[in-house]
Amino acid sequence: MDSVQSDFVSLIQAQGIHLSDKQLEQFDIYFQELVSWNEKMNLTGITERNQVYVKHFYDSLTLAFYKGMDAVGRMIDVGSGAGFPGIPLKIAFPHLKLTIVDSLNKRISFLQHVVDTIGLKDVQLIHGRAEDIARLPEHRDAYDLATARAVARLAVLNEFCLPFVKPGGVFAAMKGNNPDEEIKEAAFSMKELKGSLVESYNFNLPVENSERHIILIKKNASTPKKYPRKAGTPLKTPLI
């Protein structure tokens, strides 16, 4: 274990997350594949080892500090990009049944390669738009937890993500900047999509101290038939 991994282990152990040697090896292979594939396609602007471990891996796992993962069965990560937060959470909590939706097929190819290379089970990767996938019966009102990290404003994310969540489940929006204005702006969409704000947590990433926020929204009832609207509409005309 090098110093980067050792620091990573200390940080997450302080939050009660313990990784086996095999899980640490999975994170290491994930890092290597991310950097290797990033040379031929734009997956991330962050490629230095210590930065990837803090700004991608640790940052992804922060969700588990505020939302108990042991009680989560099915999880969906919407607009996952290079796999964050879904893949790090799946490595750390192997019991999760993870679905990832991304609109770019190249990213899905990368994620399939990662999943196969590090040997993750119960991962479904779907190329498509969240608005289309959320209308399919097997995905609608079906997940204990939906996540989105730095994808869009909250009023838009509610329409992307809440239709996937089953009543009683949670949507977690992971943000960099202070989301207070977004939360106000998203009040109407939250109500329309049968969600209610549980809590907004703020903290700073270790080492480089940048600001992070996690907004937890509970789904109270099934998604109304008219939502989500057709692909592209939520971004063009958000529910505000």
C-alpha distance (Angstrom), angle and dihedral (degrees) to the residues before:
residue distance angle dihedral
M1 . . .
D2 3.80 . .
S3 3.81 126.0 .
V4 3.82 93.3 -94.6
Q5 3.80 91.9 56.1
S6 3.78 91.7 41.1
D7 3.84 90.8 55.0
F8 3.82 90.0 46.0
V9 3.82 91.1 51.7
S10 3.83 91.9 49.3
L11 3.81 92.2 49.8
I12 3.79 96.1 50.6
Q13 3.81 94.8 38.9
A14 3.79 87.3 58.3
Q15 3.81 85.2 61.3
G16 3.80 94.0 47.8
I17 3.83 98.7 -100.4
H18 3.81 114.5 131.0
L19 3.81 122.9 -170.9
S20 3.80 129.1 -160.8
D21 3.82 122.9 -134.5
K22 3.80 88.0 -101.8
Q23 3.82 92.2 54.3
L24 3.81 90.9 48.5
E25 3.79 88.9 51.1
Q26 3.83 89.2 51.3
F27 3.81 90.3 54.0
D28 3.79 89.7 48.8
I29 3.82 93.8 51.2
Y30 3.82 89.4 45.8
F31 3.81 89.1 54.7
Q32 3.82 92.4 49.1
E33 3.82 93.5 48.5
L34 3.81 91.8 46.1
V35 3.81 91.8 54.6
S36 3.80 93.3 42.2
W37 3.83 95.3 49.9
N38 3.79 91.3 40.9
E39 3.81 88.4 69.4
K40 3.81 90.6 66.6
M41 3.82 101.6 31.0
N42 3.79 133.6 26.7
L43 3.82 105.9 -105.5
T44 3.80 102.1 141.5
G45 3.78 141.5 -5.1
I46 3.81 88.3 -143.1
T47 3.81 114.7 80.3
E48 3.82 107.3 143.5
R49 3.78 108.7 111.3
N50 3.81 98.3 -125.3
Q51 3.83 90.8 45.0
V52 3.82 93.4 50.6
Y53 3.80 90.8 50.1
V54 3.81 93.2 51.4
K55 3.82 104.4 30.2
H56 3.81 97.6 39.0
F57 3.82 111.6 18.1
Y58 3.81 101.3 33.6
D59 3.81 91.3 36.0
S60 3.82 90.3 54.2
L61 3.80 91.9 49.7
T62 3.82 92.9 52.0
L63 3.80 87.3 84.2
A64 3.81 87.8 70.4
F65 3.82 89.7 58.9
Y66 3.82 90.3 65.9
K67 3.80 103.6 26.4
G68 3.81 120.2 48.7
M69 3.81 106.7 -123.8
D70 3.81 95.9 -166.1
A71 3.81 89.4 74.1
V72 3.83 93.2 49.8
G73 3.82 117.5 95.2
R74 3.81 107.2 164.4
M75 3.78 118.9 30.6
I76 3.80 130.1 179.9
D77 3.80 124.7 -161.8
V78 3.82 112.0 -158.7
G79 3.82 120.0 -153.9
S80 3.79 90.3 0.6
G81 3.81 97.1 171.9
A82 3.80 106.5 -174.9
G83 3.82 90.3 4.7
F84 3.80 104.5 -78.8
P85 2.99 126.2 178.2
G86 3.83 95.2 -5.6
I87 3.81 103.0 63.0
P88 3.84 97.7 44.8
L89 3.82 89.5 48.0
K90 3.81 90.6 49.1
I91 3.83 91.4 50.0
A92 3.82 91.5 49.9
F93 3.83 94.4 41.3
P94 3.81 106.2 33.4
H95 3.83 93.7 179.2
L96 3.83 90.9 71.2
K97 3.79 116.4 109.8
L98 3.80 98.0 -142.7
T99 3.80 129.3 -160.8
I100 3.80 120.1 -175.8
V101 3.81 122.9 -165.3
D102 3.79 120.6 -166.2
S103 3.79 130.7 163.1
L104 3.81 95.1 -142.9
N105 3.79 115.8 78.1
K106 3.84 93.2 -157.9
R107 3.80 89.6 61.8
I108 3.80 91.2 48.6
S109 3.84 88.4 52.5
F110 3.80 90.0 52.5
L111 3.81 91.8 48.4
Q112 3.81 91.9 48.2
H113 3.79 88.6 52.9
V114 3.83 91.2 50.2
V115 3.82 93.2 47.1
D116 3.82 91.3 49.7
T117 3.82 94.7 43.1
I118 3.80 96.3 50.3
G119 3.81 93.9 37.1
L120 3.81 103.2 -119.1
K121 3.81 117.1 172.2
D122 3.82 129.1 -156.2
V123 3.80 95.1 30.6
Q124 3.80 119.6 136.8
L125 3.81 117.6 -168.0
I126 3.80 117.5 -162.0
H127 3.78 126.9 -170.2
G128 3.79 107.3 -150.6
R129 3.79 149.0 80.0
A130 3.80 117.0 -65.7
E131 3.83 90.5 -130.0
D132 3.83 91.3 58.6
I133 3.80 97.6 41.3
A134 3.83 92.9 48.7
R135 3.81 89.5 61.3
L136 3.82 92.3 60.7
P137 3.84 110.8 100.0
E138 3.83 93.8 -131.0
H139 3.82 91.4 58.7
R140 3.81 103.2 32.9
D141 3.82 116.3 101.5
A142 3.82 86.2 -12.4
Y143 3.84 110.9 114.8
D144 3.81 133.2 82.6
L145 3.80 90.3 -151.2
A146 3.80 135.9 19.1
T147 3.80 121.7 -171.5
A148 3.79 137.3 -170.6
R149 3.79 124.9 179.2
A150 3.81 119.4 -159.5
V151 3.82 94.2 -28.4
A152 3.84 107.0 127.3
R153 3.80 143.6 -37.0
L154 3.79 115.3 -55.4
A155 3.83 95.5 -109.8
V156 3.83 87.5 59.6
L157 3.81 95.1 39.9
N158 3.79 91.6 55.1
E159 3.80 89.3 61.9
F160 3.81 92.5 43.7
C161 3.79 95.7 48.3
L162 3.81 115.4 21.4
P163 3.84 93.8 67.4
F164 3.83 87.9 64.5
V165 3.81 94.2 53.2
K166 3.77 121.4 91.2
P167 3.81 119.3 -131.3
G168 3.80 106.2 -82.0
G169 3.82 91.4 25.6
V170 3.80 128.3 110.5
F171 3.80 138.6 -119.9
A172 3.83 113.8 -152.5
A173 3.81 117.5 -161.2
M174 3.82 113.1 -164.1
K175 3.80 114.0 -154.2
G176 3.79 140.3 177.5
N177 3.81 103.4 -157.0
N178 3.79 126.9 52.9
P179 3.83 104.7 -76.5
D180 3.83 99.9 -161.7
E181 3.83 93.2 111.0
E182 3.81 91.3 44.6
I183 3.80 91.0 51.2
K184 3.83 90.7 53.3
E185 3.80 91.1 46.1
A186 3.83 90.2 49.0
A187 3.82 96.5 53.5
F188 3.81 93.6 100.1
S189 3.82 95.7 46.3
M190 3.81 90.2 47.6
K191 3.80 91.3 54.2
E192 3.83 93.5 43.4
L193 3.81 91.3 51.1
K194 3.83 93.4 46.6
G195 3.80 96.0 -109.3
S196 3.78 132.3 132.3
L197 3.80 130.3 -165.2
V198 3.80 113.2 -103.9
E199 3.81 99.7 177.1
S200 3.79 143.7 -37.8
Y201 3.80 113.0 -137.7
N202 3.78 124.9 -164.3
F203 3.80 129.0 -166.3
N204 3.79 141.1 145.2
L205 3.77 127.0 -108.3
P206 3.81 113.0 -114.6
V207 3.81 122.0 -106.8
E208 3.80 98.6 13.9
N209 3.80 96.1 36.2
S210 3.82 100.4 -142.3
E211 3.78 117.9 165.0
R212 3.82 121.7 -100.9
H213 3.80 133.9 -179.4
I214 3.79 132.6 -167.7
I215 3.80 118.2 -163.1
L216 3.80 116.7 -163.2
I217 3.80 117.5 -158.6
K218 3.79 122.7 -175.9
K219 3.80 121.2 -142.9
N220 3.80 109.1 -134.1
A221 3.81 103.7 -178.8
S222 3.82 142.4 1.4
T223 3.81 119.2 -63.9
P224 3.83 113.6 -92.5
K225 3.83 111.7 -110.3
K226 3.82 95.0 -112.3
Y227 3.82 93.1 62.3
P228 2.92 137.7 123.2
R229 3.80 95.4 32.4
K230 3.77 119.0 -140.9
A231 3.81 119.7 -59.4
G232 3.80 112.6 -74.2
T233 3.82 95.9 18.5
P234 3.83 98.4 95.0
L235 3.83 91.1 55.5
K236 3.83 93.8 44.7
T237 3.79 97.1 42.9
P238 3.81 111.1 16.9
L239 3.80 119.8 -162.4
I240 3.82 98.4 -100.9
